[in-house]
Amino acid sequence: MLVNKVKRLGALAAAATMGVGLLTGTAAATSTVDSLGQFTKQRLTWKPCEHEVLDKAGAQCADVTVPMDYSRPRGRTITVAISRLKATGTGQRRGVMLSNPGGPGGPGLDMMVGVRERMTADVRARYDLIGMDPRGVGRSTPVDCGWPVGTMLRSGGENRAAFDRNTALQADLARRCSATEGEYLRHISTRNTARDMDVVRGALGESRISYFGWSYGTYLGAVYTQMFPGRSDRIVLDSAIDPREYGLPMLQAMGGANEAALDDWASWAATRDAEYHLGTTPRQVRAGVEDLLRRSARNPIPVGKTTINQHELPTLLFVRVADARDNAALAADVRLLLDAADGKPVTPSPGLDAILQLLQKPTPQTQGSGQAAVMCGDSAMPRDPRWYWQTIQRVRPAQPVFGALTNNLNACAFWARPAEPPTRVHNAVPALIVQATGDTRTPYTSGVGLHRAMTASRLLTLQNVRIHAVFGHLPNTCAESTINTYLRDGTLPRTNPTCHSD
């Protein structure tokens, strides 16, 4: 999600339709196998990545040619960029591990550089670690709709007039994508990315792949196991999406989770009133945030050389509240915004400035139309704006800050219908699912849902920790030991383990 994009900017430790004509399930995976030989047997040319982090880590990169439309493999092709960190051991290598950082729409070429740091030496010895920019993202024939904003995920606002303005903006975002990307949008999807992963597997000369995914990457990994169960090896799905709720229900589930996280932060801030002056009780702190939101609806709040409005403020809070280690940064941001709303001149912190830049002034590397292409291409969403407004009004009393964000209409309401139905995930492929009870992006219940859908999986619970994406982000001895043991030996825990904060 958006939080991961901000992390990539260094400000925080943080954020189309499917291929045509193929059937769901494993039949689709095998129906064109013969005609895909030219792709699965291609010879890759490895070269320097021309990427500071990857080159410093000793990685190599290659472009993999894949069909744009898997139902027409002799038609137009696109390229998918991958990176490789070779296994460090001699005689211990098991195979390759593909990966995805989430989003959807997050570039993943350099993801495994950081993840590798939390792997034990005997795990690093076993796998070539493969980073990948999914189709439509980063270096992989990217989608860029020329949006004036960085993301379609915005709050509907505090009143109907604001909601209507947002509706017009979302219709324009969808129109820009249709006009700019055309037919290509119909082939940006999770199912096609899973097919791309299998082409990568073949091009690397492997019979099976292991996989590590964060957030949306857990959904992609689960879809791969459903489409290609016999080609799935050791699978780790960290901060998981319930595949039955992927799409609008996934977004809506974030509302209550983020309100709870805001309460948790408010309790923290209330004990530090001498430093931040936000209130001496959690209720006072929360009341200040809710009042700030109402004030932003009356007048956008000036922050340095820009302003932040009622559509953007909840997204800012959404980014900051995801990780308890950012409590101090969130408190400082709220204090600064309250001062700005009172007319005091303020200078945003580098972290706050990075979020505002991401929301308001996207670059080709940070713009979020690739995320829209995947989400809208995967799952149809309601089209009647009145439905969204009524839903927002219904949840607003319980979700005064985030309800209008997580239940809002977005560009998917104006998108072409998905070309394929969603993948129904239900299989017995072994996997280790990792879930924190305080996750604000993929609430704990969504990890439970994926565990039920993957009947041979184990669910590792990280108890009473507010974090999204655990392994590689939050040092935790218990979780790291369990994950590394599984990746080293292929041994899942006998029961579902529970870990606690170090």
Stockholm file with secondary structure:
# STOCKHOLM 1.0

chainA/1-502         MLVNKVKRLGALAAAATMGVGLLTGTAAATSTVDSLGQFTKQRLTWKPCEHEVLDKAGAQCADVTVPMDYSRPRGRTITVAISRLKATGTGQRRGVMLSNPGGPGGPGLDMMVGVRERMTADVRARYDLIGMDPRGVGRSTPVDCGWPVGTMLRSGGENRAAFDRNTALQADLARRCSATEGEYLRHISTRNTARDMDVVRGALGESRISYFGWSYGTYLGAVYTQMFPGRSDRIVLDSAIDPREYGLPMLQAMGGANEAALDDWASWAATRDAEYHLGTTPRQVRAGVEDLLRRSARNPIPVGKTTINQHELPTLLFVRVADARDNAALAADVRLLLDAADGKPVTPSPGLDAILQLLQKPTPQTQGSGQAAVMCGDSAMPRDPRWYWQTIQRVRPAQPVFGALTNNLNACAFWARPAEPPTRVHNAVPALIVQATGDTRTPYTSGVGLHRAMTASRLLTLQNVRIHAVFGHLPNTCAESTINTYLRDGTLPRTNPTCHSD
#=GR chainA/1-502 SS CHHHHHHHTTSSCCCCCCCSSCCSSHHHHHHTTGGGHHHHTCCCCCBCCCCHHHHHHTCEEEEEEEESSTTCTTSCEEEEEEEEECCCCSSCCCEEEEEECCTTTCCCTTHHHHHHTTSCHHHHTTEEEEEECCTTBTTBSCCCCCCSSSCSCCCCCSSHHHHHHHHHHHHHHHHHHHHHHGGGGGGCSHHHHHHHHHHHHHHTTCSCEEEEEETHHHHHHHHHHHHCGGGEEEEEEESCCCGGGTTHHHHHHHHHHHHHHHHHHHHHHHTTHHHHCSCSSHHHHHHHHHHHHHHHHHSCEEETTEEECTTTHHHHHHHHTTCGGGHHHHHHHHHHHHHHHTTCCCCCCHHHHHHHHHHHSCCTTTCCHHHHHHHHHHSCCCCCHHHHHHHHHHHTTTCTTTHHHHTCCCGGGGSCCCSSCCCCCCBCCCCEEEEETTCSSSCHHHHHHHHHHBTTCEEEEEETCCCSSCTTTSCCHHHHHHHHHHHHHCCCCSSCCEEECC
#=GC SS_cons         CHHHHHHHTTSSCCCCCCCSSCCSSHHHHHHTTGGGHHHHTCCCCCBCCCCHHHHHHTCEEEEEEEESSTTCTTSCEEEEEEEEECCCCSSCCCEEEEEECCTTTCCCTTHHHHHHTTSCHHHHTTEEEEEECCTTBTTBSCCCCCCSSSCSCCCCCSSHHHHHHHHHHHHHHHHHHHHHHGGGGGGCSHHHHHHHHHHHHHHTTCSCEEEEEETHHHHHHHHHHHHCGGGEEEEEEESCCCGGGTTHHHHHHHHHHHHHHHHHHHHHHHTTHHHHCSCSSHHHHHHHHHHHHHHHHHSCEEETTEEECTTTHHHHHHHHTTCGGGHHHHHHHHHHHHHHHTTCCCCCCHHHHHHHHHHHSCCTTTCCHHHHHHHHHHSCCCCCHHHHHHHHHHHTTTCTTTHHHHTCCCGGGGSCCCSSCCCCCCBCCCCEEEEETTCSSSCHHHHHHHHHHBTTCEEEEEETCCCSSCTTTSCCHHHHHHHHHHHHHCCCCSSCCEEECC
//
